[in-house]
Every structure is written in structure tokens, then in C-alpha cells.
Amino acid sequence: MFFMTNFSFGQSFAYKTLLSGLYDNEFPVLAPNEISDLSNFQILDTREKEEYEVSHIEGAQWVGFDTFDFDKIDSLDKEKPVLVYCTVGARSQEIGKKLQENGFKKVFNLYGGIIQWSNDEKPLYHEGLTTKKVHTYSKAWGIWLTKGEKVY
């Protein structure tokens, strides 16, 4: 029974172990299958612009990581839930912590990032149309994408 629970998100043990090593246990995460309505969130894509331009989650606002600046999000409501994501969740967790430190009350990191989103067959968009393309940051990270077209 434990074995089945361990793979509840349809992931390999190695991938799940990798993610557990990247995440701060104190920072809240939401798995793609726990999100029934994206309109409940202000969605921030914390990847770099060229990654975002390949594909992104519908309604996501690009804020970047290296170029992140609070001026980019001055219109966000600090009381409304924020969902942050990147490739696997490491960069987005760091931006999420900055948001919390700046007074955002409900910040969640997307578990497994855009890779898990795609693996769970959730829709991705490019210029308003659905796409299967996913910028996986690098070939090394791309090994974790099992459902989608890898772009580096």
C-alpha cells in the first residue's frame, strides 16, 4: 500500500526524491491535480522570458527570476492566493518566499513546476493556443518530462 501512495502523482521515485530535496518543507505546494480552478489564483511564471515564450499556464504573468522586480507585480492583491511556478519548482519557491516577505498572505508553489503540469496533461499555451511544447531549462531537467515536446 505504501508503494502505491508513494507514486500518487504518477512520478518516478527518483523524480519525487529530487523534488523533495529542492523544496523547503515549510513552503506550501499544490500539485496540479489539486487545482480545479486557476481563476482562484494570481499566477506568476518565474522562469526566464524565453522559457515563458515557449509555453506557459493560461493566465500566467511572466515575472522572471534573475530579472524579478516587485514593480512587475504592483497591481497584485496581497490577500488573493498566488500560484508561482518554474520548471520544477526551485526558482518559483525562492520568488514565493520573497512574496511572503513582502506581505502576500497565500502563496503556493506548483509542485513539480511546468514539467509536472505537462506530465499531468494540463493545458499549456503559446500565443493563446494550446501547445505540447515545454521549455525544460536544460537537457538534464528534460529527462523528467514524460508528456510533452521538449524544448531547450
GROMACS elastic network, one bead per residue, 0.5 to 0.9 nm:
[ bonds ]
;  ai    aj funct       b0    kb
    1     4     6  0.53924   500
    1     5     6  0.64894   500
    1     6     6  0.87529   500
    2     5     6  0.51004   500
    2     6     6  0.60757   500
    2     7     6  0.89097   500
    3     6     6  0.51587   500
    3     7     6  0.68368   500
    4     7     6  0.54797   500
    4     8     6  0.65487   500
    5     8     6  0.50859   500
    5     9     6  0.87343   500
    6     9     6  0.81758   500
    6    10     6  0.89706   500
    6    11     6  0.86076   500
    6    12     6  0.89862   500
    6    13     6  0.75834   500
    6    16     6  0.85387   500
    7    10     6  0.52820   500
    7    11     6  0.56152   500
    7    12     6  0.68214   500
    7    13     6  0.71669   500
    7    16     6  0.82640   500
    8    11     6  0.74228   500
    9    12     6  0.89011   500
    9    16     6  0.89111   500
    9    31     6  0.79494   500
    9    32     6  0.89316   500
    9    33     6  0.81791   500
    9   116     6  0.86373   500
    9   120     6  0.81019   500
   10   119     6  0.84389   500
   10   120     6  0.80031   500
   11    14     6  0.81359   500
   11    15     6  0.63013   500
   11    16     6  0.63609   500
   11   116     6  0.85905   500
   11   119     6  0.88448   500
   11   144     6  0.89191   500
   12    15     6  0.52654   500
   12    16     6  0.62865   500
   12    17     6  0.85581   500
   12   144     6  0.89045   500
   13    16     6  0.51615   500
   13    17     6  0.60402   500
   13    18     6  0.85617   500
   14    17     6  0.50804   500
   14    18     6  0.61277   500
   14    19     6  0.87239   500
   15    18     6  0.50176   500
   15    19     6  0.62871   500
   15    20     6  0.86456   500
   15   112     6  0.88771   500
   15   144     6  0.69557   500
   16    19     6  0.52126   500
   16    20     6  0.62067   500
   16    21     6  0.87353   500
   16   112     6  0.86141   500
   17    20     6  0.51293   500
   17    21     6  0.63535   500
   17    22     6  0.88633   500
   18    21     6  0.52875   500
   18    22     6  0.65516   500
   19    22     6  0.50625   500
   19    23     6  0.62671   500
   19    88     6  0.74733   500
   19    89     6  0.78627   500
   19    90     6  0.84472   500
   19   111     6  0.82030   500
   19   112     6  0.69067   500
   20    23     6  0.54560   500
   20    24     6  0.80698   500
   20    25     6  0.82115   500
   21    24     6  0.80891   500
   22    88     6  0.88883   500
   22    89     6  0.77209   500
   22    90     6  0.59980   500
   23    26     6  0.84888   500
   23    27     6  0.75074   500
   23    29     6  0.89490   500
   23    89     6  0.75729   500
   23    90     6  0.67770   500
   23    93     6  0.74091   500
   24    27     6  0.55379   500
   24    28     6  0.85581   500
   24    93     6  0.80815   500
   25    28     6  0.76230   500
   27    93     6  0.75088   500
   27    96     6  0.84422   500
   27    97     6  0.78914   500
   27   107     6  0.84306   500
   27   108     6  0.74471   500
   27   109     6  0.75941   500
   28   106     6  0.88754   500
   28   107     6  0.72186   500
   28   108     6  0.52123   500
   28   109     6  0.63111   500
   28   110     6  0.89203   500
   29    83     6  0.88886   500
   29    93     6  0.89863   500
   29   107     6  0.85785   500
   29   108     6  0.51033   500
   29   110     6  0.57135   500
   29   111     6  0.55498   500
   30    33     6  0.81449   500
   30    34     6  0.61271   500
   30    35     6  0.71960   500
   30    83     6  0.84370   500
   30   108     6  0.63284   500
   30   109     6  0.62372   500
   30   110     6  0.52229   500
   30   111     6  0.54850   500
   31    34     6  0.52843   500
   31    35     6  0.70575   500
   31   109     6  0.85962   500
   31   110     6  0.59715   500
   31   112     6  0.73987   500
   31   113     6  0.87777   500
   31   116     6  0.81581   500
   31   117     6  0.82413   500
   32    35     6  0.55180   500
   32    36     6  0.84146   500
   32   110     6  0.69083   500
   32   111     6  0.69869   500
   32   112     6  0.84294   500
   32   113     6  0.86837   500
   32   116     6  0.72324   500
   32   117     6  0.57070   500
   32   120     6  0.70780   500
   32   122     6  0.76526   500
   33    36     6  0.72356   500
   33   117     6  0.85986   500
   33   120     6  0.75559   500
   33   122     6  0.88064   500
   35    38     6  0.67244   500
   36    40     6  0.89845   500
   37    40     6  0.59805   500
   37    41     6  0.81255   500
   38    41     6  0.56051   500
   38    42     6  0.81603   500
   38    43     6  0.79895   500
   38    58     6  0.81806   500
   38    59     6  0.80634   500
   38    83     6  0.88812   500
   39    42     6  0.75188   500
   39    43     6  0.88597   500
   39    59     6  0.82139   500
   40    80     6  0.79112   500
   40    81     6  0.69506   500
   40    82     6  0.85916   500
   41    80     6  0.68951   500
   41    81     6  0.50975   500
   41    82     6  0.51989   500
   41    83     6  0.59918   500
   42    59     6  0.80784   500
   42    60     6  0.74926   500
   42    61     6  0.81105   500
   42    76     6  0.74282   500
   42    77     6  0.83062   500
   42    80     6  0.71825   500
   42    81     6  0.62829   500
   42    83     6  0.61053   500
   42    84     6  0.84342   500
   43    57     6  0.81073   500
   43    58     6  0.85748   500
   43    59     6  0.65926   500
   43    61     6  0.60991   500
   43    62     6  0.86846   500
   43    81     6  0.87105   500
   43    82     6  0.58063   500
   43    84     6  0.59453   500
   43    85     6  0.79840   500
   44    59     6  0.86874   500
   44    60     6  0.53152   500
   44    62     6  0.59345   500
   44    63     6  0.63717   500
   44    64     6  0.86228   500
   44    82     6  0.73270   500
   44    83     6  0.62068   500
   44    85     6  0.65070   500
   44    86     6  0.87659   500
   44    92     6  0.84422   500
   45    48     6  0.83859   500
   45    52     6  0.70939   500
   45    56     6  0.74053   500
   45    57     6  0.80563   500
   45    60     6  0.59334   500
   45    61     6  0.58779   500
   45    63     6  0.59602   500
   45    64     6  0.66582   500
   45    65     6  0.87642   500
   45    83     6  0.86371   500
   45    84     6  0.60757   500
   45    85     6  0.53564   500
   45    86     6  0.60185   500
   45    92     6  0.76584   500
   46    49     6  0.88302   500
   46    52     6  0.85061   500
   46    61     6  0.87211   500
   46    62     6  0.64452   500
   46    63     6  0.54166   500
   46    65     6  0.51455   500
   46    66     6  0.88270   500
   46    68     6  0.77609   500
   46    84     6  0.68142   500
   46    85     6  0.59808   500
   46    86     6  0.53102   500
   46    87     6  0.87246   500
   46    91     6  0.66670   500
   46    92     6  0.55089   500
   46    95     6  0.71632   500
   47    50     6  0.82064   500
   47    51     6  0.60981   500
   47    52     6  0.63641   500
   47    62     6  0.75495   500
   47    63     6  0.75200   500
   47    65     6  0.57903   500
   47    66     6  0.85740   500
   47    85     6  0.77241   500
   47    86     6  0.51301   500
   47    87     6  0.70810   500
   47    91     6  0.74462   500
   47    92     6  0.78229   500
   47   137     6  0.87277   500
   48    51     6  0.54455   500
   48    52     6  0.64149   500
   48    53     6  0.88158   500
   48    62     6  0.81167   500
   48    63     6  0.80178   500
   48    65     6  0.62854   500
   48    66     6  0.74635   500
   48    67     6  0.80051   500
   48    86     6  0.88303   500
   49    52     6  0.50672   500
   49    53     6  0.60971   500
   49    54     6  0.88476   500
   49    62     6  0.71720   500
   49    63     6  0.82993   500
   49    64     6  0.65013   500
   50    53     6  0.51234   500
   50    54     6  0.66200   500
   50   135     6  0.83214   500
   51    54     6  0.54775   500
   51    55     6  0.70279   500
   51    56     6  0.82410   500
   51    87     6  0.87989   500
   51   134     6  0.79643   500
   51   135     6  0.52818   500
   51   136     6  0.78842   500
   51   137     6  0.72340   500
   51   151     6  0.87194   500
   51   152     6  0.84799   500
   52    55     6  0.54423   500
   52    56     6  0.55482   500
   52    62     6  0.68534   500
   52    64     6  0.86547   500
   52   126     6  0.86224   500
   52   135     6  0.77892   500
   53    56     6  0.72732   500
   53   126     6  0.67440   500
   53   127     6  0.81342   500
   53   135     6  0.87881   500
   54   125     6  0.82612   500
   54   126     6  0.62552   500
   54   131     6  0.87996   500
   54   133     6  0.65750   500
   54   134     6  0.64520   500
   54   135     6  0.61164   500
   54   151     6  0.77852   500
   55   124     6  0.58642   500
   55   125     6  0.51149   500
   55   127     6  0.82734   500
   55   130     6  0.84903   500
   55   131     6  0.70360   500
   55   132     6  0.81547   500
   55   133     6  0.63748   500
   55   134     6  0.59863   500
   55   135     6  0.71984   500
   56    59     6  0.83374   500
   56    60     6  0.66803   500
   56    61     6  0.89867   500
   56    62     6  0.88389   500
   56   114     6  0.76321   500
   56   123     6  0.87465   500
   56   124     6  0.54006   500
   56   125     6  0.53629   500
   56   126     6  0.67901   500
   56   134     6  0.81489   500
   57    60     6  0.55374   500
   57    61     6  0.89972   500
   57   114     6  0.78242   500
   57   117     6  0.85490   500
   57   122     6  0.86114   500
   57   123     6  0.69790   500
   57   124     6  0.51175   500
   57   125     6  0.61486   500
   58    61     6  0.89749   500
   58   123     6  0.76617   500
   58   124     6  0.65898   500
   58   125     6  0.60785   500
   58   126     6  0.89614   500
   58   128     6  0.81878   500
   60    84     6  0.89350   500
   61    73     6  0.88287   500
   62    72     6  0.87110   500
   63    67     6  0.74314   500
   63    68     6  0.55767   500
   63    69     6  0.74578   500
   63    70     6  0.88659   500
   63    72     6  0.65027   500
   63    73     6  0.77632   500
   64    67     6  0.54399   500
   64    68     6  0.50940   500
   64    69     6  0.84362   500
   65    69     6  0.87350   500
   65    86     6  0.89610   500
   65    91     6  0.66902   500
   65    92     6  0.78136   500
   65    94     6  0.86933   500
   65    95     6  0.72052   500
   66    69     6  0.89936   500
   68    71     6  0.86858   500
   68    72     6  0.75636   500
   68    95     6  0.79587   500
   69    72     6  0.57188   500
   69    73     6  0.76851   500
   70    73     6  0.54024   500
   70    74     6  0.62612   500
   70    99     6  0.86412   500
   70   102     6  0.89860   500
   71    74     6  0.52426   500
   71    75     6  0.86177   500
   72    75     6  0.80667   500
   73    76     6  0.55261   500
   74    77     6  0.84165   500
   76    79     6  0.88244   500
   76    80     6  0.81283   500
   76    82     6  0.89205   500
   77    80     6  0.54892   500
   77    81     6  0.83491   500
   77    82     6  0.88850   500
   77   104     6  0.79174   500
   78    81     6  0.77495   500
   78    82     6  0.83864   500
   78    99     6  0.87435   500
   78   102     6  0.87862   500
   78   103     6  0.64526   500
   78   105     6  0.61337   500
   78   106     6  0.78723   500
   79    82     6  0.89031   500
   79   103     6  0.87088   500
   79   104     6  0.64208   500
   79   105     6  0.56951   500
   79   106     6  0.69380   500
   80   104     6  0.80852   500
   80   105     6  0.75727   500
   80   106     6  0.67580   500
   80   107     6  0.87806   500
   81   104     6  0.81810   500
   81   105     6  0.73466   500
   81   107     6  0.58384   500
   81   108     6  0.75485   500
   82    96     6  0.84757   500
   82   104     6  0.80446   500
   82   105     6  0.86652   500
   82   106     6  0.61826   500
   82   108     6  0.61442   500
   82   109     6  0.85052   500
   83    96     6  0.83801   500
   83   106     6  0.86233   500
   83   107     6  0.60469   500
   83   109     6  0.58497   500
   83   110     6  0.65488   500
   84    89     6  0.82190   500
   84    92     6  0.54267   500
   84    93     6  0.73291   500
   84    95     6  0.76398   500
   84    96     6  0.64383   500
   84   107     6  0.73963   500
   84   108     6  0.62359   500
   84   109     6  0.50290   500
   84   110     6  0.61305   500
   84   113     6  0.85444   500
   85    88     6  0.75339   500
   85    89     6  0.57914   500
   85    90     6  0.84928   500
   85    91     6  0.77242   500
   85    93     6  0.77005   500
   85    96     6  0.89198   500
   85   108     6  0.87034   500
   85   109     6  0.59410   500
   85   110     6  0.52261   500
   85   111     6  0.80730   500
   85   112     6  0.84247   500
   85   113     6  0.52014   500
   85   114     6  0.67696   500
   86    89     6  0.53266   500
   86    90     6  0.72232   500
   86    91     6  0.61542   500
   86    92     6  0.53575   500
   86    93     6  0.86467   500
   86   109     6  0.88907   500
   86   110     6  0.80219   500
   86   112     6  0.85023   500
   86   113     6  0.51862   500
   86   114     6  0.61058   500
   86   115     6  0.85923   500
   87    90     6  0.78433   500
   87    91     6  0.80152   500
   87    92     6  0.84429   500
   87   112     6  0.73793   500
   87   114     6  0.51387   500
   87   115     6  0.59409   500
   87   116     6  0.86012   500
   87   134     6  0.89248   500
   87   135     6  0.77888   500
   87   136     6  0.61523   500
   87   137     6  0.67387   500
   87   141     6  0.81817   500
   88    91     6  0.80626   500
   88    92     6  0.83646   500
   88   110     6  0.81899   500
   88   111     6  0.72644   500
   88   114     6  0.64451   500
   88   115     6  0.61917   500
   88   116     6  0.73868   500
   88   136     6  0.87163   500
   88   141     6  0.83017   500
   89    92     6  0.52394   500
   89    93     6  0.59585   500
   89    94     6  0.87953   500
   89   109     6  0.65817   500
   89   110     6  0.64556   500
   89   111     6  0.63524   500
   89   112     6  0.57015   500
   89   114     6  0.82608   500
   90    93     6  0.53046   500
   90    94     6  0.67043   500
   90   109     6  0.89422   500
   90   113     6  0.85001   500
   91    94     6  0.52603   500
   91    95     6  0.64876   500
   91    96     6  0.85985   500
   92    95     6  0.50547   500
   92    96     6  0.59015   500
   92    97     6  0.85549   500
   92   109     6  0.64612   500
   92   110     6  0.81129   500
   92   113     6  0.82646   500
   93    97     6  0.61947   500
   93    98     6  0.87147   500
   93   108     6  0.82681   500
   93   109     6  0.58894   500
   93   110     6  0.87367   500
   94    97     6  0.51886   500
   94    98     6  0.65061   500
   94    99     6  0.88068   500
   95    98     6  0.50533   500
   95    99     6  0.63029   500
   95   100     6  0.87726   500
   96   100     6  0.62963   500
   96   101     6  0.86599   500
   96   104     6  0.88890   500
   96   107     6  0.61975   500
   96   108     6  0.71943   500
   96   109     6  0.69869   500
   97   100     6  0.50385   500
   97   101     6  0.61739   500
   97   102     6  0.85555   500
   97   107     6  0.82097   500
   98   101     6  0.50443   500
   98   102     6  0.61850   500
   98   103     6  0.88900   500
   98   104     6  0.88952   500
   99   103     6  0.65155   500
   99   104     6  0.54642   500
   99   105     6  0.85087   500
   99   107     6  0.74125   500
  100   103     6  0.52646   500
  100   105     6  0.64184   500
  100   106     6  0.78087   500
  100   107     6  0.68610   500
  101   104     6  0.73054   500
  104   107     6  0.67230   500
  108   111     6  0.88325   500
  109   112     6  0.87250   500
  109   113     6  0.78588   500
  110   113     6  0.51761   500
  110   114     6  0.78737   500
  110   116     6  0.85558   500
  110   117     6  0.82850   500
  111   114     6  0.86675   500
  111   116     6  0.70895   500
  111   117     6  0.83874   500
  112   115     6  0.61122   500
  112   117     6  0.72160   500
  113   116     6  0.55698   500
  113   117     6  0.63354   500
  113   118     6  0.87842   500
  114   118     6  0.60554   500
  114   119     6  0.84297   500
  114   124     6  0.86617   500
  114   134     6  0.75830   500
  114   135     6  0.87106   500
  114   136     6  0.83486   500
  115   118     6  0.52358   500
  115   119     6  0.60744   500
  115   120     6  0.85721   500
  115   134     6  0.73909   500
  115   135     6  0.87482   500
  115   136     6  0.71727   500
  115   141     6  0.89600   500
  115   142     6  0.83389   500
  115   144     6  0.70941   500
  115   145     6  0.55922   500
  115   146     6  0.83570   500
  115   147     6  0.85043   500
  115   148     6  0.85708   500
  116   120     6  0.59630   500
  116   121     6  0.84706   500
  116   122     6  0.88159   500
  116   144     6  0.84411   500
  116   145     6  0.75158   500
  116   146     6  0.89723   500
  117   120     6  0.52488   500
  117   121     6  0.64877   500
  117   122     6  0.54841   500
  117   123     6  0.78683   500
  117   124     6  0.83503   500
  118   122     6  0.55225   500
  118   123     6  0.71017   500
  118   124     6  0.72918   500
  118   132     6  0.77349   500
  118   133     6  0.89718   500
  118   134     6  0.76860   500
  118   145     6  0.75421   500
  118   146     6  0.82204   500
  118   147     6  0.60761   500
  118   148     6  0.62624   500
  119   122     6  0.75678   500
  119   144     6  0.87464   500
  119   145     6  0.63875   500
  119   146     6  0.58418   500
  119   148     6  0.70986   500
  120   147     6  0.77487   500
  121   124     6  0.88019   500
  121   147     6  0.70017   500
  121   148     6  0.83156   500
  123   130     6  0.64264   500
  123   131     6  0.74972   500
  123   132     6  0.80527   500
  124   129     6  0.81867   500
  124   130     6  0.55052   500
  124   131     6  0.56500   500
  124   132     6  0.67413   500
  124   133     6  0.79249   500
  124   134     6  0.82108   500
  125   128     6  0.58099   500
  125   129     6  0.52913   500
  125   131     6  0.55133   500
  125   132     6  0.82768   500
  125   133     6  0.87449   500
  126   129     6  0.53955   500
  126   130     6  0.62637   500
  126   131     6  0.62829   500
  126   133     6  0.86131   500
  127   130     6  0.83847   500
  131   134     6  0.83315   500
  131   148     6  0.86224   500
  131   149     6  0.88075   500
  132   147     6  0.80252   500
  132   149     6  0.55384   500
  132   150     6  0.85287   500
  133   148     6  0.58705   500
  133   150     6  0.60104   500
  133   151     6  0.65230   500
  134   137     6  0.89404   500
  134   142     6  0.89684   500
  134   145     6  0.83712   500
  134   148     6  0.64538   500
  134   149     6  0.59195   500
  134   150     6  0.53300   500
  134   151     6  0.57186   500
  134   152     6  0.84272   500
  135   138     6  0.79781   500
  135   142     6  0.82360   500
  135   149     6  0.84414   500
  135   150     6  0.61112   500
  135   152     6  0.55621   500
  136   139     6  0.70807   500
  136   140     6  0.84904   500
  136   141     6  0.58876   500
  136   143     6  0.86747   500
  136   144     6  0.86811   500
  136   145     6  0.76282   500
  136   150     6  0.63153   500
  136   151     6  0.61555   500
  136   152     6  0.59585   500
  137   140     6  0.82792   500
  137   141     6  0.64676   500
  137   142     6  0.72694   500
  137   151     6  0.79551   500
  137   152     6  0.58288   500
  138   141     6  0.53528   500
  138   142     6  0.60263   500
  138   151     6  0.82945   500
  138   152     6  0.54494   500
  139   143     6  0.66806   500
  139   150     6  0.84944   500
  139   151     6  0.86155   500
  139   152     6  0.66197   500
  140   143     6  0.59758   500
  140   144     6  0.83308   500
  141   144     6  0.60405   500
  141   145     6  0.78283   500
  142   145     6  0.54555   500
  142   146     6  0.86318   500
  142   150     6  0.65244   500
  142   151     6  0.82285   500
  142   152     6  0.80350   500
  143   146     6  0.75295   500
  145   148     6  0.66353   500
  145   149     6  0.81886   500
  145   150     6  0.73074   500
  146   149     6  0.86878   500
